[in-house]
Amino acid sequence: MSLLASAMNPLQFSSNGNLGFSNFPSFKEGVSYTKRVPNCQKCGQHGRKSRLKGHKRVCPFKDCNCPKCQVVTERQKLMADQIKIRRRQRKDTIMNFTREKITATLNAAAAVAAAGPLPYLNNF
């Protein structure tokens, strides 16, 4: 690879042939990763281990008011609020970007219309 090509290409080949991604775990050889299996936190506070999928309605501790379960409930509410805020911010960002794009397009169209009729090119 020439010096110019390496200066223009931010992705460099590492010694093992990967495009600069050798530090990421998914590219390391011999390392196996298991899929994450979430467990019910309320059951976990009471010494049980239950998979979370399909467990929400049948959790024996869903209405438990012990101090440990209250902490779990507060944390769940806090996380739900953070997700709600993040989604609202993303939506607002998209709406503002769209609004700015529409405004710029309308301003450009108004400027063209205000400039008068476009001259015809007879000798083209």
C-alpha positions as CSV (number, residue, x, y, z in Angstrom):
1,M,0.0,0.0,0.0
2,S,1.5,3.3,-0.9
3,L,2.0,6.2,1.5
4,L,-0.7,8.2,-0.2
5,A,-3.2,5.4,0.0
6,S,-2.5,4.7,3.6
7,A,-2.9,8.4,4.4
8,M,-6.3,8.5,2.7
9,N,-7.6,5.3,4.2
10,P,-8.3,5.5,7.9
11,L,-8.8,1.7,8.1
12,Q,-5.3,0.1,8.2
13,F,-4.6,-3.6,7.9
14,S,-3.4,-5.0,11.2
15,S,-0.8,-7.8,11.4
16,N,-3.5,-10.5,11.4
17,G,-5.2,-9.2,8.2
18,N,-8.2,-7.5,9.9
19,L,-9.1,-4.0,8.9
20,G,-8.0,-2.3,12.1
21,F,-10.6,-4.3,14.1
22,S,-8.2,-6.6,15.9
23,N,-9.0,-5.1,19.3
24,F,-12.6,-6.0,19.1
25,P,-13.6,-9.2,20.9
26,S,-15.6,-10.6,18.0
27,F,-12.4,-10.8,15.9
28,K,-10.3,-12.6,18.5
29,E,-9.7,-16.2,17.7
30,G,-10.5,-19.0,20.2
31,V,-12.8,-16.8,22.3
32,S,-16.4,-18.0,22.5
33,Y,-19.2,-15.8,23.8
34,T,-22.5,-17.0,25.1
35,K,-25.8,-15.1,24.6
36,R,-26.9,-13.1,27.5
37,V,-29.9,-14.7,29.4
38,P,-31.6,-12.1,31.6
39,N,-33.1,-13.3,34.9
40,C,-35.9,-11.9,37.1
41,Q,-34.4,-9.4,39.6
42,K,-37.2,-9.8,42.1
43,C,-36.9,-13.6,42.1
44,G,-33.1,-13.1,42.4
45,Q,-33.6,-11.0,45.5
46,H,-35.5,-13.9,47.1
47,G,-32.9,-16.6,46.1
48,R,-34.6,-18.0,43.0
49,K,-33.3,-18.0,39.5
50,S,-36.0,-17.5,36.9
51,R,-35.6,-16.6,33.2
52,L,-37.2,-13.3,32.4
53,K,-38.9,-14.3,29.2
54,G,-42.6,-14.9,29.7
55,H,-42.2,-14.5,33.5
56,K,-43.7,-11.0,34.0
57,R,-47.3,-12.1,34.7
58,V,-46.4,-15.2,36.7
59,C,-43.7,-13.9,38.9
60,P,-44.6,-14.8,42.5
61,F,-43.0,-11.6,43.8
62,K,-44.5,-9.1,41.3
63,D,-46.6,-7.5,44.1
64,C,-43.9,-8.0,46.9
65,N,-43.3,-4.9,49.0
66,C,-40.1,-6.0,50.8
67,P,-37.3,-3.4,50.8
68,K,-35.2,-5.4,48.2
69,C,-38.1,-5.6,45.8
70,Q,-38.9,-1.9,46.3
71,V,-35.3,-1.1,45.2
72,V,-35.8,-3.3,42.1
73,T,-39.1,-1.6,41.3
74,E,-37.6,1.9,41.7
75,R,-34.7,0.9,39.4
76,Q,-37.1,-0.4,36.8
77,K,-39.1,2.8,36.9
78,L,-35.9,4.8,36.6
79,M,-34.8,2.8,33.6
80,A,-38.2,3.1,31.9
81,D,-38.1,6.9,32.4
82,Q,-34.6,7.1,30.9
83,I,-35.7,5.1,27.9
84,K,-38.7,7.3,27.5
85,I,-36.5,10.5,27.6
86,R,-34.0,9.0,25.1
87,R,-36.8,8.1,22.7
88,R,-38.4,11.5,23.0
89,Q,-35.0,13.2,22.4
90,R,-34.4,11.1,19.3
91,K,-37.8,11.9,18.0
92,D,-37.3,15.6,18.6
93,T,-33.9,15.5,16.9
94,I,-35.4,13.9,13.8
95,M,-38.3,16.3,13.8
96,N,-36.0,19.3,14.0
97,F,-33.8,18.0,11.2
98,T,-36.9,17.4,9.0
99,R,-38.2,20.9,9.9
100,E,-34.9,22.5,9.0
101,K,-34.7,20.6,5.7
102,I,-38.2,21.6,4.8
103,T,-37.5,25.3,5.7
104,A,-34.3,25.3,3.7
105,T,-36.1,23.9,0.7
106,L,-39.0,26.4,0.9
107,N,-36.5,29.3,1.3
108,A,-34.6,28.1,-1.8
109,A,-37.8,27.8,-3.8
110,A,-39.0,31.3,-2.6
111,A,-35.6,32.8,-3.6
112,V,-35.9,31.2,-7.1
113,A,-39.4,32.5,-7.5
114,A,-38.5,36.0,-6.3
115,A,-35.6,36.2,-8.8
116,G,-38.1,36.3,-11.6
117,P,-38.5,34.0,-14.6
118,L,-35.5,32.0,-15.6
119,P,-33.9,33.1,-18.9
120,Y,-34.4,30.7,-21.7
121,L,-31.3,29.5,-23.5
122,N,-32.0,29.9,-27.2
123,N,-28.5,29.4,-28.5
124,F,-27.8,26.2,-26.6
